[in-house]
């Protein structure tokens, strides 16, 4: 990939300020794009926008459907899909209360649907996206009737038996239409926001999890593409093996793909999924990219990841198929953790840039791959990702040895965030990206996600956009010759 020197920020839209309990695609999102532009930056990494089951955007009920939480109420009022401004419950400005916000947004969207009249644009959207949209709307309708997970639904619904499914669609046609309407709203508002970003010279980096949730429309509708029992339960699940950080490894629990079946149908499911992402975003970061070379396959009954095994994947054949339709295939490969040489060669053969994280740079001596002196140009440097602590929180927990190494490269630590940002900016990496929390100089309480924990993640919200910092950021971009 021929990448120009760029810089930008990482922020999920739920973190924007809004009176409606969660950030969305409304005026604050446009304000954030304005901030990037006046700061001299040209990248926004949005993290996954798919319909998440609860708080984590990496745990989705569909690999393609957008998250209704991100639909702007302001946009609904502008289109006259709401007759008056809704009454707002007592939401917090600093934190997303997911259960309350989801319930509020669902009520608002039902009201908007009652004021909607399908037109040719809506019909065109439904036809274009029918390959995933119809399954998703069936799934969501059955979920409303029978709850979650789908493996506990009646047999006919689990197995999608006819003529029962046809009768279900006839009986629940309005509910199905409502879910199509919600997706139409999501993609309409997203396309408008992306057009605004383009006018401001801002490119958007999307984010794709390697695996999908077992309780998802994808697994329900395409059982043949996953290693499942007859009852729909996983035979094997995903994770990573034991390492320095975890003696038992990590059990993620996602069902794993049946790559033989995927190859047999020319990777149609992947082409649809990646194709939609390439249409939505300028670049796509793929989480756990090494899973396209081999993945850690764990027997489903295991409680730890100790007894898994690495299983090869036809990744080169997959991307050969992808590049027939999308020759540029603008992928950023998340290749953190232990990555053996064959996996590195695999990524390099595909030409995709890997990732470097500065928080990992100050140990293991001068040969540490995360030190800027050791970067190749075709990479993306982060001071930290959504899974890391903020820089201030990270530095507070650093050992005496690590702090000594930090001073070796930064000199006296006067303004940690600015100094680390400058170190990343001046590196030879093509892209330099920074969590918004570090621009704001926030501590540990503003951390987005702590891997391996299940409470309090993804709820942080930004109270206001710091336009007063734009001038100093722009000066640094100019010095580093970045956009």
N, C-alpha and C positions, 0 to 999 in steps of 0.2 A: 504494500500500500504506500502510495506517494503522499505522505502526510506533511502538511505545513506546520510550522511552529505555532502552536496555539495554547491558550490557557483557559481555564474555566472553573466552575463551581459544581459541587455535588449537593443536591437538595431534592427530596421527594416533595411533590406538590401538597401533600397533606400538612406540611410544616408551614405553609404560608398563613399569614394573618387573615382572618375572616370572621364575621359575626356569627357564622353558621356552624361553629364547632370544629371545623376542619378546613384546611386549605383546599383549593380547587382550581379550576381553569379560568377563574374570574380575573378581576382587576389586579389583585396582588400578584398573580402569575405574570401579567403583562408588566407590572412594575418591576418584578425581578429581572425580566428580560431587559428592561430599560437600564437597570443597574449594571448588568453585565456589559451592555453596550457602552455606557459612559465610563466604565472602569477599564475599557480597552480589551475586554475579554470576549471570546467568541464561542465558548462551549458551555452547555448545560447538561450535566448528567442527571437524568430524572429518576433513576432506579425503576423497578418494574411498575407498570401502570395497569396490569391485569387485575381482574376482579378477585380480590383476596377474600378468603373466608372470614378473616377477622382483622388482626392488626398487621401481620407481616406481609409485605408485598411479594415475598418469595413463596408464599403458601396460597396458591390460587385455585379457584374452582374451574378455571378455564385457561388454557395457554394463549387464547386469542381475545376473549371478551374483555372489555375495559371495565375499570372499577367505577360503579355508580357513585361512590363517595366523592369522586373528583368532578362530577357535573356541577357547574356553577349555577347557583340559585339566581344570581344577577342575570345570567344568560337566559334563564327561563322567564324572568320578568320582562326582559327586552323583547323576547319573541312572543310575549303575551300568552305564554302557556300557563302562567299563574296570573290570576285576576288581581291579586293584591299581595303585598309583601307579607310573608308568613310570620306568625308569632314565633319568637325565638326563645327556646328554653334557656336555662342558666348554664351556658357552656363556659369552660375555662379558656383564657386567652393563651396560656402557656403550655397546654397539654390537650391532646386529643382523647376524649372519653369515647372509645370506639363504639360500645354498645348503644349509648345514647345517641351518638351522631348517626349511626347506621339506621336506627329506628326513625329518627327525624327525617333523614334524607329519603328513606323508602316511602314515608307518608307524603312528602312533597312530590316525589316522582309519580306516585299514584294519582295525585291531584292534577299534575301536569298532563298525564296521559288522558284524563277525561276531557281535557280541552284540546286534544290533538286530533287533526284530521289527516289521514295518510294522503300523500301526494306522490308525484312521479319520482322526486328525489328519494323519498323514503323507500319506494318500491325498488328503485335502482340499487340502493344500498343493500337491501335484503337479498336481491338477486346476486349481486356481486360477492357477497359474503356468505352465501347459503351453505357452503361446504362445512363451515364451523358453526354458523349462527343457528341453524335449525336444531342441531344436536344440543347446543348450549341452552336454547329456550325450552326445549323438551325437558332437559335436565333440571333447570331452575323451576319449572312448573311442577314437576314431580317432587322436587325438594320442598316446595311450599305445601304440598298435600301430605307427604309422608315423612318429612323431616330428614335428618342426616345421621349416619352416612347412607349412601345408596345401597350398600351391601345388606341393609336391613329392610329394604323395600319389599313389597310383594314380589313373588317370583316373576310374574309377567313384566313388571316394571324393571326389575334387575336385568332380565335377559332381553328386554325390548321386543317382546313377543307381539306378533300380529295375529288377529285384528285388534288386540287390546290397545296397542299404541295409537292406532287410527281413531278408535273411540275416545281415547283420552284427549287427543288433539281436538276433536270435534267438540267435546264437552268443555274444554278449557281454552277455547280459541282466543278469548279476550285476554286471558293471562299470558298466553304465548305472545300475542301481539304487543302486550305491555313490555315484555322483556326485549322484544325486537326494537320497540320505540326507545327504550333506555339505552340500548347500544347505539342506535342511530344518534341520539343526543350526545353520547360520549364522543363518538368519532367526529361528529360535526363540530363540536366545541374544540376538540383536540386539533382538527385540521385548521380551524381559524387561529388558534394559538400558535401553531407551527408556522403558518403564513406570516403572522406578526413577527415571530422570531427571525424568519428569513429576511424580512424587510429591515430588521435591525442588525443583520449580519451575524446572527447567532445560530450555530449548528447544535443539534440535540443528539445526545448519546443515550440510547435506550439500554435496557438491561434485561437479560433473559436467564432465568434459572435453567440449569441443565436438566433437572428432573421435574416431574409434575406431581401434584398431590394425588394420593390414592382416591380421595373423595372429590373427584373432578369429572367434568363432562367428558374430558379426553379419555380417561380410563374406562368410564362407563360405556361410552359410545364406540370405543376401539379396543375392546378387550384382547383381540387377536394380536395387537401390537405390544402387549405387555406379558410378562411371565406371571400368569395368574392361575389359580385353581379353578375348577368348574363353578365354584361359588363366588368367584370374583375376588378372592383374597390373594395377596401376593405370595408367590412361591419363594421369591428372593426380594431383598430390599437394599436400598442404597446406603452408603456411608463411607467412612475412611478408616484405615487401619490404625492400630495403636502407634503412638509416636511420643516424642519428648513431652508434649503438652497433655497427652491423655493416655494413660496406661491401658485403657479398655477400647480406645478408638472412639469413633463417633457413629452412632446409629441414627441416620436421618429418617428412615422409614418409608421413603418413596418407593413405589413399585419400579422395577427396572424394565428396560425395554427388551423386547424380543427382536434383536437386530437381524436375525435371519428372516423373520416375517417382514420387517421394514425394508430390507434389501430386495425381497421378492417383489414388493409392489413399488419399486423404484423410489423409495423414501418419500412417498407422496405426503405423508403427515408432516415430515420435517420441512419439505419444500413449502408447504402451506404456512407453517408456523414462522419459519425464517423469512419467507417472502413478505408476510404481513409486517414483520418487524422492519425490514428494509424499506417498506413503503412509509412506515410511521416515523422512522428516525433516520438521521444522517449516518450514524454509527451505532453498532450494537455490541455492547459488552456481554460476553457469555460467561456466566458463573460456572466454576468447576470445569473449565474447558478441557482439562486432561481426560474427562469422561468420554471424549470423542476418540481417544486412543485406547484407553482401557478404564474400567470402573471396578470399584471394590464391591463384589457381589456377596451379600450376607444371607445365609438361610433365614427365612422370615421368622422362625420361632426363636432365634437367638436374641438375647437381651443385650449382648455386647457385640462389638465389631471384631473380636479376636479371631473368629473362625471363618472370616471371609476369604476371598481370593480375587486376585486381579484377573479380569476377563476382557479379552481383546474385542475391539469394535471396528467395523469397516469405515472409519472416519474419512480416509482419503477418498473412498468411493462416494461417500455421502456428499462431500464438498465438491467433488467433480461434477455431480449432478446439480448441485446448487449453482455452481458457477456457469452452467449452461444458460441459465435464465438471468442470473445476477453476476456478471463477470467480475465486478469490483468487490462484491461480498465484503462490505465494510465492517469487519468483525474486530473487536478488541478481545483478546484471550485472557481471561483470569487464570493465571498460572502460578499462583502463590502456593506456599507449602512445599513439601518434598516433590520435586519434579525430576525424574531420572532423564538421562541423556536421550533415550529414544523418543520420549515425549517432547523434549525441546526441539529435536530434529523434525518431528512431526509438525509442530507449530511453525517452525521456520520454513519448512517446505511449502506450507500453505501461505506464507507471507504475512501472517497476522501479527500485529504488535502484542507483546506481553506487558505485564504490569510490574512496576517497582513501587515499594512503599518505604518512605523515609524512616518511619518509626522502627523498621526492621534493620536499619543500616548500621547501628552503632554497637555492634558486637562482632565477634569472629574475625577481627583484624581487617587489614587493608584489602583482602580479597573478597570481602563480603559483596555479593552481587547487587545489593541494594544501595551501595555507595555510589553517588553520581559519577565518580571517576570510572566506574566499571560498566556504565550503561552503553548499550548500542543505541543508534539513533531511532530505530524502529521499536519504540516502547512508549509507555504512558506512565508518568511518575505521579504518585499521590503522596501527600504528606501523611494521610491516613484515609481509610475507607469508612463506609457506613458501619463496618464491623469492629473498627478500632475505637479506643477512647479518644476524646479530644486531645489536642497536643498538650494543653495545660494539665489535664488529668493524667496523661501518659507520662509527662516529665516528672510529676509529683511521685509516681511509683517507680521511677528509674533507680537502679542501684548506683552506688558510688562509682563503680567501674564504668557503667554506661554513661554516666554524667561526665566522667573524665573524657571519654571518647567524643561525646557531643561537643565539648569545649574545644577539642582538637580540631574539629571541622568548622565550628561556628565562631570560635573565639569566646570571649566573655558573653554569657547569656544575659542580654539586656532586654530584648523583646523576642521571646522564643518564637511566637507565631510568625512575625515578620521575617525573622532570620531563616526559619525553615522554609518559608514560602520563597524567599530569594534563592536559597540553595536549590530548590526544585526548579524554579524559573530559569536559572542560569545553566542548568544541566543540558546535555545534548538530547534528552528525550523529546520526542515530537510533541507530545501533549503534556501539560502540567495541570493537575486538577486538585482542588482543595475543598474539604467539607465546609459548608457555610458556618458551622459552629466555630471553626478556627478563625474565620474572617472576623467574627464577632468577639473573639477572645474569651470563649466560655469554657467552663470547667466540666468536671465529670457528670454533673447532673444533666447536661445537655447531650449526653451520648445517645446516639440513635439506637444501637443494637449491641447486645452482649451475647455472642454465640453460646449456645448450650443452656440459655436461660429462657423462661417462657412468660415472664411477667414484666410489665413496665417498658417494653421495647416499642420503638417506632412512634412514640406518643409526643415527642418534643415538638414544640411550635416556636417559630420566630415571631417576635412581637412587632418588629418593624424593619424595613429595609434600610441598611446603613449607608445612605447616599453620601454621608460625610467622609466615608473611607474610599470613595471612588477615585479621587485625585491621586492618592498615594499608590493605589493599585495600578492605575494607568501609567504612572511614572515607572514602576517596576516592569510592566509589560514592555514599555519602550526600551528600557535598558537591556532587557533580555531578548529583544527582538521577537516578541510574541504578540499575537492578536488576542 
